[in-house]
């Protein structure tokens, strides 16, 4: 199955890439299409899809909700200490409102 220059130009336009005419002349798309046809013919019935090619289990940990326990250390970095005593960051007003 040979593709014409016009067909290759249309494919390039569809996938939104620019291919100069001199490169378009040298392209061997036929071998790629033949390879894809071979892939389509492979029988994959009974084959489980892979999530990853690496076959190892990730370590799991308990899903425990905590407050982090470092509130004071985080608030020590606050540039404006106005809200620190009440447990929050004080930030400048960014919007005018009623």
DSSP file (Angstrom, degrees, kcal/mol; ACC not computed):
  #  RESIDUE AA STRUCTURE BP1 BP2  ACC     N-H-->O    O-->H-N    N-H-->O    O-->H-N    TCO  KAPPA ALPHA  PHI   PSI    X-CA   Y-CA   Z-CA
    1    1 A X              0   0    0      0, 0.0     2,-0.4     0, 0.0    32,-0.1   0.000 360.0 360.0 360.0 109.4    0.0    0.0    0.0
    2    2 A X        -     0   0    0     27,-0.0     2,-0.4    28,-0.0     0, 0.0  -0.816 360.0-141.6-101.5 136.4    1.8    3.1   -1.2
    3    3 A X        -     0   0    0     -2,-0.4    27,-0.1     1,-0.0     2,-0.1  -0.777  15.8-130.2 -96.7 139.9    0.7    6.6   -0.1
    4    4 A X     >  -     0   0    0     -2,-0.4     4,-2.3     1,-0.1     5,-0.2  -0.371  25.4-109.0 -80.3 165.6    0.7    9.5   -2.5
    5    5 A X  H  > S+     0   0    0      1,-0.2     4,-2.2     2,-0.2     5,-0.1   0.868 120.9  53.8 -61.9 -36.3    2.4   12.8   -1.7
    6    6 A X  H  > S+     0   0    0      2,-0.2     4,-2.2     1,-0.2    -1,-0.2   0.893 107.9  49.6 -66.7 -39.8   -1.1   14.4   -1.4
    7    7 A X  H  > S+     0   0    0      2,-0.2     4,-2.5     1,-0.2    -2,-0.2   0.918 111.3  48.6 -65.3 -43.0   -2.2   11.7    1.1
    8    8 A X  H  X S+     0   0    0     -4,-2.3     4,-2.4     1,-0.2    -2,-0.2   0.890 110.5  51.7 -63.6 -38.4    0.9   12.3    3.2
    9    9 A X  H  X S+     0   0    0     -4,-2.2     4,-2.2     2,-0.2    -1,-0.2   0.906 110.1  49.4 -63.0 -41.6    0.3   16.0    3.1
   10   10 A X  H  X S+     0   0    0     -4,-2.2     4,-2.4     2,-0.2    -2,-0.2   0.909 109.9  50.7 -65.2 -42.1   -3.3   15.5    4.3
   11   11 A X  H  X S+     0   0    0     -4,-2.5     4,-2.1     1,-0.2    -2,-0.2   0.927 110.2  50.1 -59.1 -45.0   -2.1   13.2    7.2
   12   12 A X  H  <>S+     0   0    0     -4,-2.4     5,-2.5     1,-0.2     4,-0.2   0.895 111.2  48.9 -61.8 -40.4    0.4   15.9    8.2
   13   13 A X  H ><5S+     0   0    0     -4,-2.2     3,-0.8     3,-0.2    -1,-0.2   0.894 109.1  53.2 -66.2 -39.2   -2.3   18.5    8.1
   14   14 A X  H 3<5S+     0   0    0     -4,-2.4    -2,-0.2     1,-0.2    -1,-0.2   0.877 114.4  40.0 -64.7 -38.0   -4.7   16.4   10.2
   15   15 A X  T 3<5S-     0   0    0     -4,-2.1    -1,-0.2    -5,-0.2    -2,-0.2   0.335 113.7-121.3 -95.2   8.6   -2.1   15.8   12.9
   16   16 A X  T < 5 +     0   0    0     -3,-0.8     2,-0.3    -4,-0.2    -3,-0.2   0.900  64.2 132.3  57.3  52.2   -1.0   19.5   12.7
   17   17 A X      < -     0   0    0     -5,-2.5     2,-0.5    -6,-0.1    -1,-0.2  -0.956  52.1-129.2-126.3 151.9    2.6   19.0   11.8
   18   18 A X        -     0   0    0     -2,-0.3     2,-0.5    -5,-0.0    -9,-0.0  -0.879  23.7-177.4-101.5 127.1    4.7   20.7    9.1
   19   19 A X        -     0   0    0     -2,-0.5     5,-0.1   -10,-0.1    -7,-0.0  -0.980  24.9-128.5-124.1 118.7    6.7   18.5    6.9
   20   20 A X    >>  -     0   0    0     -2,-0.5     4,-2.1     1,-0.1     3,-0.6  -0.293  24.3-115.1 -62.4 151.3    8.9   20.1    4.2
   21   21 A X  H 3> S+     0   0    0      1,-0.2     4,-1.7     2,-0.2     5,-0.1   0.857 114.5  56.5 -57.3 -38.3    8.4   18.7    0.7
   22   22 A X  H 3> S+     0   0    0      1,-0.2     4,-0.7     2,-0.2    -1,-0.2   0.859 111.1  43.4 -66.1 -33.0   12.0   17.4    0.6
   23   23 A X  H <> S+     0   0    0     -3,-0.6     4,-1.0     2,-0.2     3,-0.3   0.828 108.1  59.5 -77.0 -31.9   11.4   15.3    3.7
   24   24 A X  H  < S+     0   0    0     -4,-2.1     3,-0.3     1,-0.2    -2,-0.2   0.854 102.0  54.2 -63.7 -34.5    8.0   14.2    2.4
   25   25 A X  H  < S+     0   0    0     -4,-1.7    -1,-0.2     1,-0.2    -2,-0.2   0.832 110.6  46.2 -66.7 -32.4    9.6   12.7   -0.6
   26   26 A X  H  < S+     0   0    0     -4,-0.7    -1,-0.2    -3,-0.3    -2,-0.2   0.586  84.6 116.7 -88.9 -11.5   11.9   10.6    1.6
   27   27 A X     <  -     0   0    0     -4,-1.0     2,-0.5    -3,-0.3     3,-0.2  -0.317  48.7-160.3 -66.2 138.2    9.3    9.3    4.1
   28   28 A X     >  +     0   0    0      1,-0.2     4,-0.7     2,-0.1     3,-0.5  -0.660  29.5 153.4-116.1  72.9    8.7    5.6    4.2
   29   29 A X  H  >  +     0   0    0     -2,-0.5     4,-2.4     1,-0.2     3,-0.3   0.771  60.5  75.0 -71.8 -27.1    5.3    5.5    5.8
   30   30 A X  H  > S+     0   0    0      1,-0.2     4,-2.5     2,-0.2    -1,-0.2   0.882  93.2  51.3 -56.3 -41.3    4.4    2.1    4.1
   31   31 A X  H  > S+     0   0    0     -3,-0.5     4,-2.0     1,-0.2    -1,-0.2   0.871 110.1  50.1 -66.9 -34.8    6.7    0.2    6.4
   32   32 A X  H  X S+     0   0    0     -4,-0.7     4,-2.4    -3,-0.3    -2,-0.2   0.924 111.2  48.2 -67.0 -44.3    5.0    1.8    9.5
   33   33 A X  H  X S+     0   0    0     -4,-2.4     4,-2.3     1,-0.2    -2,-0.2   0.898 110.8  51.2 -63.6 -40.8    1.6    1.0    8.2
   34   34 A X  H  X S+     0   0    0     -4,-2.5     4,-2.0    -5,-0.2    -1,-0.2   0.911 110.2  49.7 -62.4 -42.0    2.6   -2.6    7.5
   35   35 A X  H  X S+     0   0    0     -4,-2.0     4,-2.0     1,-0.2    -2,-0.2   0.904 110.6  49.8 -63.6 -41.7    4.0   -3.0   11.0
   36   36 A X  H  X S+     0   0    0     -4,-2.4     4,-2.1     1,-0.2    -1,-0.2   0.877 107.9  53.9 -64.7 -37.6    0.7   -1.6   12.5
   37   37 A X  H  X S+     0   0    0     -4,-2.3     4,-1.1     2,-0.2    -1,-0.2   0.899 107.7  50.9 -62.0 -40.4   -1.3   -4.0   10.4
   38   38 A X  H  < S+     0   0    0     -4,-2.0     4,-0.5     1,-0.2     3,-0.5   0.903 109.0  51.1 -63.7 -40.8    0.8   -6.9   11.9
   39   39 A X  H >< S+     0   0    0     -4,-2.0     3,-1.1     1,-0.2    -1,-0.2   0.888 105.7  55.6 -63.2 -38.8    0.1   -5.6   15.4
   40   40 A X  H 3< S+     0   0    0     -4,-2.1    -1,-0.2     1,-0.2    -2,-0.2   0.792 104.3  55.1 -63.7 -27.9   -3.6   -5.5   14.6
   41   41 A X  T 3< S+     0   0    0     -4,-1.1    -1,-0.2    -3,-0.5     2,-0.2   0.539  79.9 111.6 -85.9  -7.2   -3.6   -9.2   13.7
   42   42 A X  S <  S-     0   0    0     -3,-1.1     2,-0.7    -4,-0.5    -3,-0.0  -0.502  71.3-126.0 -71.5 131.8   -2.0  -10.4   16.9
   43   43 A X        +     0   0    0     -2,-0.2    -1,-0.1     1,-0.1    -2,-0.1  -0.697  36.0 168.1 -81.3 114.8   -4.5  -12.5   19.0
   44   44 A X    >   +     0   0    0     -2,-0.7     3,-1.8     3,-0.0     2,-0.1   0.133  22.7 139.0-113.7  18.4   -4.6  -10.9   22.5
   45   45 A X  T 3  S+     0   0    0      1,-0.3     3,-0.1     3,-0.0    -2,-0.0  -0.446  75.2  16.8 -65.2 134.7   -7.7  -12.8   23.9
   46   46 A X  T 3  S+     0   0    0      1,-0.3     2,-0.6    -2,-0.1    -1,-0.3   0.470  93.7 125.9  82.8   2.4   -7.1  -13.8   27.5
   47   47 A X    <   -     0   0    0     -3,-1.8    -1,-0.3     3,-0.0     2,-0.2  -0.845  57.5-134.5 -97.3 122.2   -4.2  -11.4   27.9
   48   48 A X        -     0   0    0     -2,-0.6     2,-0.1    -3,-0.1    -3,-0.0  -0.508  26.0-108.7 -73.5 139.2   -4.6   -9.0   30.9
   49   49 A X        -     0   0    0     -2,-0.2     2,-0.4     1,-0.1    -1,-0.1  -0.393  32.8-126.6 -65.2 145.2   -3.8   -5.4   30.3
   50   50 A X        -     0   0    0      1,-0.1     3,-0.1    -2,-0.1    -1,-0.1  -0.780  19.5-169.4 -96.0 136.0   -0.7   -4.1   31.9
   51   51 A X  S    S+     0   0    0     -2,-0.4     2,-0.3     1,-0.4    -1,-0.1   0.763  82.6   0.5 -86.1 -30.4   -0.7   -1.1   34.2
   52   52 A X        -     0   0    0      2,-0.1    -1,-0.4     1,-0.1     0, 0.0  -0.983  61.8-131.2-154.6 145.2    3.1   -1.1   34.2
   53   53 A X  S    S+     0   0    0     -2,-0.3     2,-0.4    -3,-0.1    -1,-0.1   0.724  89.2  87.2 -72.3 -18.6    5.9   -3.2   32.6
   54   54 A X  S    S-     0   0    0      1,-0.1     2,-1.0     2,-0.1    -2,-0.1  -0.682  71.4-150.1 -82.5 129.2    7.6   -3.4   36.1
   55   55 A X        +     0   0    0     -2,-0.4     2,-0.3     2,-0.0    -1,-0.1  -0.677  51.6 109.2-103.8  80.4    6.2   -6.3   38.1
   56   56 A X        -     0   0    0     -2,-1.0     2,-0.3     0, 0.0    -2,-0.1  -0.992  62.5-118.0-148.2 150.7    6.5   -5.3   41.7
   57   57 A X        -     0   0    0     -2,-0.3     2,-0.3     1,-0.0    -2,-0.0  -0.666  26.7-124.8 -89.2 142.5    4.1   -4.3   44.4
   58   58 A X        -     0   0    0     -2,-0.3     2,-0.2     1,-0.1    -1,-0.0  -0.630  32.9-104.8 -81.4 142.1    4.2   -0.8   45.9
   59   59 A X        -     0   0    0     -2,-0.3     2,-0.3     1,-0.0    -1,-0.1  -0.467  37.7-148.0 -67.4 137.8    4.6   -0.7   49.7
   60   60 A X        -     0   0    0     -2,-0.2     2,-0.3    -3,-0.0    -1,-0.0  -0.794  12.7-168.3-106.9 149.5    1.3    0.2   51.3
   61   61 A X        -     0   0    0     -2,-0.3     2,-0.1     3,-0.0     0, 0.0  -0.900  35.8 -85.7-129.8 162.7    0.8    2.1   54.5
   62   62 A X        -     0   0    0     -2,-0.3     2,-1.3     1,-0.1     0, 0.0  -0.421  37.1-125.3 -68.1 140.6   -2.2    2.7   56.7
   63   63 A X        +     0   0    0     -2,-0.1     2,-0.5     2,-0.0    -1,-0.1  -0.724  44.7 167.0 -89.4  91.8   -4.3    5.7   55.7
   64   64 A X        -     0   0    0     -2,-1.3     2,-0.5     2,-0.0    -2,-0.0  -0.927  31.0-137.3-115.0 128.5   -4.4    7.6   58.9
   65   65 A X        +     0   0    0     -2,-0.5     2,-0.3     2,-0.0    -2,-0.0  -0.719  34.1 163.1 -85.5 126.3   -5.6   11.2   59.1
   66   66 A X        -     0   0    0     -2,-0.5    -2,-0.0     1,-0.0     0, 0.0  -0.874  48.3-122.5-133.8 168.9   -3.4   13.5   61.3
   67   67 A X        -     0   0    0     -2,-0.3     3,-0.4     1,-0.0     4,-0.0   0.438  52.8-114.0 -89.8   0.2   -3.0   17.2   61.7
   68   68 A X        -     0   0    0      1,-0.2    -1,-0.0     2,-0.1    -3,-0.0  -0.048  29.5-124.9  92.8 -32.2    0.7   16.8   60.8
   69   69 A X  S    S+     0   0    0      1,-0.1    -1,-0.2     3,-0.0     3,-0.1   0.625  90.2  91.8  69.9  12.8    1.8   17.9   64.3
   70   70 A X     >  +     0   0    0     -3,-0.4     4,-2.1     1,-0.1     5,-0.2   0.006  38.0 126.4-127.9  29.9    4.0   20.7   63.0
   71   71 A X  H  > S+     0   0    0      1,-0.2     4,-2.7     2,-0.2     5,-0.2   0.904  76.4  49.2 -55.4 -46.3    1.6   23.6   63.1
   72   72 A X  H  > S+     0   0    0      1,-0.2     4,-1.3     2,-0.2    -1,-0.2   0.881 109.9  51.3 -65.0 -37.9    4.0   25.8   65.2
   73   73 A X  H  4 S+     0   0    0      2,-0.2     4,-0.3     1,-0.2    -1,-0.2   0.880 112.7  46.4 -66.2 -37.1    7.0   25.1   62.9
   74   74 A X  H >< S+     0   0    0     -4,-2.1     3,-1.6     1,-0.2    -2,-0.2   0.933 111.6  49.9 -70.1 -45.7    4.9   26.1   59.8
   75   75 A X  H >< S+     0   0    0     -4,-2.7     3,-1.6     1,-0.3    -1,-0.2   0.728  95.8  72.5 -67.4 -20.4    3.5   29.2   61.4
   76   76 A X  T 3< S+     0   0    0     -4,-1.3    -1,-0.3     1,-0.3    -2,-0.2   0.724  92.4  58.4 -64.6 -19.9    7.1   30.2   62.4
   77   77 A X  T <  S+     0   0    0     -3,-1.6    -1,-0.3    -4,-0.3    -2,-0.2   0.446  76.7 123.4 -87.2  -1.4    7.7   31.0   58.7
   78   78 A X    <   -     0   0    0     -3,-1.6     3,-0.1     1,-0.2    -3,-0.0  -0.416  53.8-152.4 -65.8 129.0    4.9   33.5   58.5
   79   79 A X  S    S+     0   0    0      1,-0.2     2,-0.6    -2,-0.2    -1,-0.2   0.840  89.2  47.8 -70.7 -32.0    6.1   36.9   57.2
   80   80 A X  S >  S-     0   0    0     10,-0.3    10,-0.7     1,-0.1     3,-0.7  -0.942  70.4-164.7-112.1 113.9    3.3   38.7   59.1
   81   81 A X  T 3>  +     0   0    0     -2,-0.6     4,-0.6     1,-0.2     3,-0.4   0.362  62.6 102.8 -81.1   7.0    3.0   37.5   62.7
   82   82 A X  T 34 S+     0   0    0      1,-0.2    -1,-0.2     2,-0.1     3,-0.2   0.863  89.9  31.5 -60.9 -38.5   -0.4   39.1   63.2
   83   83 A X  T X>>S+     0   0    0     -3,-0.7     5,-1.9     1,-0.2     3,-1.1   0.537  94.2  91.5 -97.7  -6.4   -2.4   35.8   62.8
   84   84 A X  G >45S+     0   0    0     -3,-0.4     3,-1.4     1,-0.3    -1,-0.2   0.881  82.2  55.9 -59.9 -41.1    0.2   33.4   64.3
   85   85 A X  G 3<5S+     0   0    0     -4,-0.6    -1,-0.3     1,-0.3    -2,-0.1   0.777 111.4  45.5 -64.1 -23.4   -1.1   33.6   67.8
   86   86 A X  G <45S-     0   0    0     -3,-1.1    -1,-0.3     2,-0.2    -2,-0.2   0.415 123.4-104.4 -98.9   0.6   -4.6   32.6   66.5
   87   87 A X  T <<5S+     0   0    0     -3,-1.4     2,-0.3    -4,-0.5    -3,-0.2   0.771  83.6  90.4  89.5  27.0   -3.2   29.8   64.4
   88   88 A X  S   <S-     0   0    0     -5,-1.9     2,-0.4   -13,-0.1    -1,-0.3  -0.961  74.7-101.8-146.8 165.7   -3.3   31.2   60.8
   89   89 A X        -     0   0    0     -2,-0.3     2,-0.5    -3,-0.1    -8,-0.1  -0.735  30.7-140.5 -85.8 134.5   -1.3   33.1   58.3
   90   90 A X        -     0   0    0    -10,-0.7   -10,-0.3    -2,-0.4     2,-0.3  -0.857  26.1-177.3 -94.0 129.5   -2.3   36.8   57.9
   91   91 A X        -     0   0    0     -2,-0.5     3,-0.1   -12,-0.1     2,-0.0  -0.894  31.3 -94.4-125.5 155.7   -2.2   37.9   54.3
   92   92 A X        -     0   0    0     -2,-0.3     2,-0.2     1,-0.1    -1,-0.0  -0.340  48.3 -98.0 -66.9 151.0   -2.8   41.3   52.6
   93   93 A X        -     0   0    0      1,-0.1    -1,-0.1    -2,-0.0     3,-0.1  -0.486  39.0-178.8 -66.9 133.8   -6.3   42.0   51.3
   94   94 A X        +     0   0    0     -2,-0.2     2,-0.4     1,-0.2    -1,-0.1   0.573  60.9  46.7-112.8 -14.1   -6.5   41.3   47.6
   95   95 A X        -     0   0    0      2,-0.0     2,-0.4     0, 0.0    -1,-0.2  -0.985  69.5-136.2-132.8 141.1  -10.1   42.3   46.8
   96   96 A X        +     0   0    0     -2,-0.4     2,-0.3    -3,-0.1    -2,-0.0  -0.747  39.8 155.3 -87.7 140.5  -12.2   45.2   47.7
   97   97 A X              0   0    0     -2,-0.4    -2,-0.0     1,-0.0     0, 0.0  -0.966 360.0 360.0-157.3 173.2  -15.7   44.4   48.7
   98   98 A X              0   0    0     -2,-0.3    -2,-0.0     0, 0.0    -1,-0.0   0.456 360.0 360.0 -83.8 360.0  -18.7   45.5   50.7
